[in-house]
Amino acid sequence: MKRTEIRVAGLCLPVYSLNTLIIGSGAAALKAAVSLHQLGVSDIAIATDDWSGGTSRNAGSDKQTYYKLSLAGELSDSVVEMARDLCAGGSMHGDIALVEAANSLRVFFHLVELGVPFPHDGYGAYAGYKTDNDPRQRATSAGPLTSRLMCEALGREVRERKIPVFNKYEVIALLTRGIGKTKKIAGAIALDRKKLRAPSLGFVLFNAVNVVLGTGGPAGMYRESVYPTSQLGSHGMAFEAGAAAQNLTESQFGLASTKFRWNLSGTYQQVIPRYISTDRNGRDERQFLNEVFPDMGKLATAIFLKGYEWPFDPRKISGYGSSLIDLLVYRETVVRGRRVFLDFRRDPSGGGKLKDFSSGLLSKEAYTYLAKSKALLGTPIKRLARMNPLAIAVYKDNGIDLAKEPLEIALCAQHNNGGLKGNIWWESNLKHLFPVGEVNGSHGVRRPGGSALNSGQVGGWRAALFIARHYNRKPPALRDFLFQVRSTIEEKIAFAQKIIDPSLKDSSFLTRTRQEIQERMSAWGAAILRPEKVSHAVAEARTLLKKLQAEMRIRSAKELPAAFKNLDLCLTHALYLEAIREYIARGGKSRGSFLILEEKGRESCPGMGKEWRFSLNPPGSFVDRKILEISLGEKMRVIKKWVDVRPIPHKEGWFEQIWEDYRKGRAFEHPEENEP
Ligand SMILES: Cc1cc2nc3c(=O)[nH]c(=O)nc-3n(C[C@H](O)[C@H](O)[C@H](O)COP(=O)(O)OP(=O)(O)OC[C@H]3O[C@@H](n4cnc5c(N)ncnc54)[C@H](O)[C@@H]3O)c2cc1C
């Protein structure tokens, strides 16, 4: 990597020229960095806004899951079987699923070799368990903080390999060269957060052949969220550069605590806590689920099932299914304006309407589970202490004692299955850009739990392999770089200079904008959708974008990263809302992890009013046969395209043929597009 300085728009700016810039320091970005280095691509660097930030390092659950091909027991498994199961959730391309399955063991064992403590038995077999949307026992876990352990292991390797890290560098734009189909990545613009007060305003340029984008999910656009607060997302800059996205409608929502953001899946629900609501001031306590559930057996079993049916799923509402609980929590918090808590101190009671809880009322499955776990004990907290003491410790470490206080919860955004589009090498339509991890929308409508972490590792590896084979070359000369990207840099600098207004009294413009985006998404673009509101929300999002471009003002350069982030999130939420509008316009109904309210639909359950009716997509419907791609064209025109779902490729797999393809390098090409 070479450092030089250049003058642009009157400012003297540092330029780093290198082969590959990796943006982000989550599990996917770090995997890409380590793999590139292993493969001999050493002219690389990582730029991250916060080495300790992001989802992988700061999120988890009672048993955070990693999905891979089965490795133990007598259950048979195969790459094609796993690919089929990845595709079974709908709207996932078969070739991508095949790659995620075929490479799952390779990347899993890399983590094992690096010291991630995935458990094996005395014979060395890596036993698995069944996770959601998983017909086999492919899931494993290194505990509540699997993804953090992955980051720590990969981070150690980054340090050992002396891969340069630009910490506290906020990337605000991707630079491109060329137009149309020949458009490709040329580098990036970042703000060095430690130099914002310098005459350069912190601007730093990267002249790179490739960019690996590992910037995670679009967390910052939701108010109700279980993403860590450090994770905001940066899809907007990729849209602006011309990268296409897919399946943006498919996010996952579920019940999570809000004071300390944590998923309430697994044992937190299997111990059957009491769900209560209060008014805003903590008074008028009610066990609101009793209003709708007809008996305690059904209610307690639904709570138990929420443990492994964690994401909200409209298919699991009717018949007093586990997702009815999410819907009732939403009604209580959003519609009725009350607060909802999980109380582990006491068993649910019937309040005269239903029987009080006793284990004998549970379904056979739930009863057996608790009995086998030796957890048929007097209160939820005692059952939790028996089944999973670590689950209690996680809260204690974050100042919440589940034995003493109820836990406030909400229906929260957790993960985006969709995101930027990539090919089987994770390369975007924008050449030389490789979105990996959650920013890459490789998943479909539903995915097996744990497949996000597998996908991030496979994506990082595949991107590295492709770069090593095809794009391992020197960056362009500085003069050429500048010729291609000068106008974009000048534009960003001019914008930064324009918005700084030292006479401003406070930062309320920034705060209000962020709130507006989050409120709009949580109200009209999250788990519960109201068709009549979506078009209006799209229009409001576009208006806000124009307003920010024209009127945004900040007090000093210190606020530049937040200002650019608001612009990014604003563009991101506008496109997500556009995708939702298009999906509904094409006749799409409730699916995945969202419910579209529809008066003509069927009742959610007896006793829930007309306003909670909905329907599911009929088999073979247009939206289920296709994938919605969305991108920005000239003058910010939104381009929407419904493409066929690619099937899982069927190859005979004749060894001699594969060997020849491998020797001749054909195994490292993209089947359709071969770029010089
Ligand atoms: C509560 C919770 C529980 C989960 N449980 C599971 C599970 O059990 N199994 C599973 O498979 N998945 C799970 N997920 C999802 C999974 O954890 C994430 O999808 C995954 O960790 C994302 O990894 P990543 O590397 O793509 O991004 P992240 O880990 O989010 O990293 C993104 C990185 O990019 C940086 N960054 C972002 N923008 C910029 C910018 N402009 N400039 C510089 N740096 C930037 C961030 O600081 C961060 O370092 C869970 C998610 C949550 C929230």
Ligand as a Chemical Component Dictionary entry (heavy atoms), coordinates in Angstrom:
data_LIG
# 
_chem_comp.id                   LIG 
_chem_comp.type                 NON-POLYMER 
_chem_comp.pdbx_formal_charge   0 
_chem_comp.three_letter_code    LIG 
# 
loop_
_chem_comp_atom.comp_id 
_chem_comp_atom.atom_id 
_chem_comp_atom.alt_atom_id 
_chem_comp_atom.type_symbol 
_chem_comp_atom.charge 
_chem_comp_atom.model_Cartn_x 
_chem_comp_atom.model_Cartn_y 
_chem_comp_atom.model_Cartn_z 
_chem_comp_atom.pdbx_ordinal 
LIG C1  C1  C 0 -29.481 -10.244 18.154 1  
LIG C2  C2  C 0 -29.005 -10.955 16.933 2  
LIG C3  C3  C 0 -28.836 -12.334 16.969 3  
LIG C4  C4  C 0 -28.384 -12.997 15.836 4  
LIG N1  N1  N 0 -28.241 -14.359 15.872 5  
LIG C5  C5  C 0 -27.793 -15.013 14.792 6  
LIG C6  C6  C 0 -27.587 -16.414 14.819 7  
LIG O1  O1  O 0 -27.834 -17.075 15.825 8  
LIG N2  N2  N 0 -27.107 -17.001 13.692 9  
LIG C7  C7  C 0 -26.837 -16.309 12.545 10 
LIG O2  O2  O 0 -26.403 -16.898 11.555 11 
LIG N3  N3  N 0 -27.015 -14.973 12.502 12 
LIG C8  C8  C 0 -27.480 -14.320 13.580 13 
LIG N4  N4  N 0 -27.665 -12.966 13.527 14 
LIG C9  C9  C 0 -27.267 -12.265 12.302 15 
LIG C10 C10 C 0 -25.736 -12.157 12.230 16 
LIG O3  O3  O 0 -25.211 -11.962 13.508 17 
LIG C11 C11 C 0 -25.326 -11.003 11.322 18 
LIG O4  O4  O 0 -25.990 -11.125 10.082 19 
LIG C12 C12 C 0 -23.822 -11.010 11.079 20 
LIG O5  O5  O 0 -23.117 -10.987 12.292 21 
LIG C13 C13 C 0 -23.430 -9.818  10.224 22 
LIG O6  O6  O 0 -22.043 -9.870  10.047 23 
LIG P1  P1  P 0 -21.321 -8.892  9.023  24 
LIG O7  O7  O 0 -19.890 -9.210  9.107  25 
LIG O8  O8  O 0 -21.998 -8.947  7.723  26 
LIG O9  O9  O 0 -21.628 -7.431  9.591  27 
LIG P2  P2  P 0 -21.336 -6.776  11.003 28 
LIG O10 O10 O 0 -20.840 -7.744  11.981 29 
LIG O11 O11 O 0 -22.559 -6.000  11.370 30 
LIG O12 O12 O 0 -20.160 -5.781  10.698 31 
LIG C14 C14 C 0 -20.342 -4.618  9.945  32 
LIG C15 C15 C 0 -19.075 -3.822  10.052 33 
LIG O13 O13 O 0 -19.065 -2.755  9.137  34 
LIG C16 C16 C 0 -18.656 -1.561  9.784  35 
LIG N5  N5  N 0 -19.189 -0.458  8.973  36 
LIG C17 C17 C 0 -20.468 -0.258  8.588  37 
LIG N6  N6  N 0 -20.550 0.825   7.797  38 
LIG C18 C18 C 0 -19.299 1.308   7.666  39 
LIG C19 C19 C 0 -18.739 2.406   6.960  40 
LIG N7  N7  N 0 -19.490 3.218   6.224  41 
LIG N8  N8  N 0 -17.400 2.632   7.043  42 
LIG C20 C20 C 0 -16.617 1.815   7.798  43 
LIG N9  N9  N 0 -17.102 0.755   8.483  44 
LIG C21 C21 C 0 -18.421 0.507   8.408  45 
LIG C22 C22 C 0 -19.211 -1.742  11.190 46 
LIG O14 O14 O 0 -18.575 -0.944  12.143 47 
LIG C23 C23 C 0 -18.864 -3.203  11.419 48 
LIG O15 O15 O 0 -17.513 -3.357  11.759 49 
LIG C24 C24 C 0 -28.100 -12.277 14.653 50 
LIG C25 C25 C 0 -28.248 -10.890 14.637 51 
LIG C26 C26 C 0 -28.698 -10.230 15.754 52 
LIG C27 C27 C 0 -28.862 -8.741  15.710 53 
# 
loop_
_chem_comp_bond.comp_id 
_chem_comp_bond.atom_id_1 
_chem_comp_bond.atom_id_2 
_chem_comp_bond.value_order 
_chem_comp_bond.pdbx_ordinal 
LIG C1  C2  SING 1  
LIG C2  C3  SING 2  
LIG C2  C26 DOUB 3  
LIG C3  C4  DOUB 4  
LIG C4  N1  SING 5  
LIG C4  C24 SING 6  
LIG N1  C5  DOUB 7  
LIG C5  C6  SING 8  
LIG C5  C8  SING 9  
LIG C6  O1  DOUB 10 
LIG C6  N2  SING 11 
LIG N2  C7  SING 12 
LIG C7  O2  DOUB 13 
LIG C7  N3  SING 14 
LIG N3  C8  DOUB 15 
LIG C8  N4  SING 16 
LIG N4  C9  SING 17 
LIG N4  C24 SING 18 
LIG C9  C10 SING 19 
LIG C10 O3  SING 20 
LIG C10 C11 SING 21 
LIG C11 O4  SING 22 
LIG C11 C12 SING 23 
LIG C12 O5  SING 24 
LIG C12 C13 SING 25 
LIG C13 O6  SING 26 
LIG O6  P1  SING 27 
LIG P1  O7  DOUB 28 
LIG P1  O8  SING 29 
LIG P1  O9  SING 30 
LIG O9  P2  SING 31 
LIG P2  O10 DOUB 32 
LIG P2  O11 SING 33 
LIG P2  O12 SING 34 
LIG O12 C14 SING 35 
LIG C14 C15 SING 36 
LIG C15 O13 SING 37 
LIG C15 C23 SING 38 
LIG O13 C16 SING 39 
LIG C16 N5  SING 40 
LIG C16 C22 SING 41 
LIG N5  C17 SING 42 
LIG N5  C21 SING 43 
LIG C17 N6  DOUB 44 
LIG N6  C18 SING 45 
LIG C18 C19 SING 46 
LIG C18 C21 DOUB 47 
LIG C19 N7  SING 48 
LIG C19 N8  DOUB 49 
LIG N8  C20 SING 50 
LIG C20 N9  DOUB 51 
LIG N9  C21 SING 52 
LIG C22 O14 SING 53 
LIG C22 C23 SING 54 
LIG C23 O15 SING 55 
LIG C24 C25 DOUB 56 
LIG C25 C26 SING 57 
LIG C26 C27 SING 58 
# 
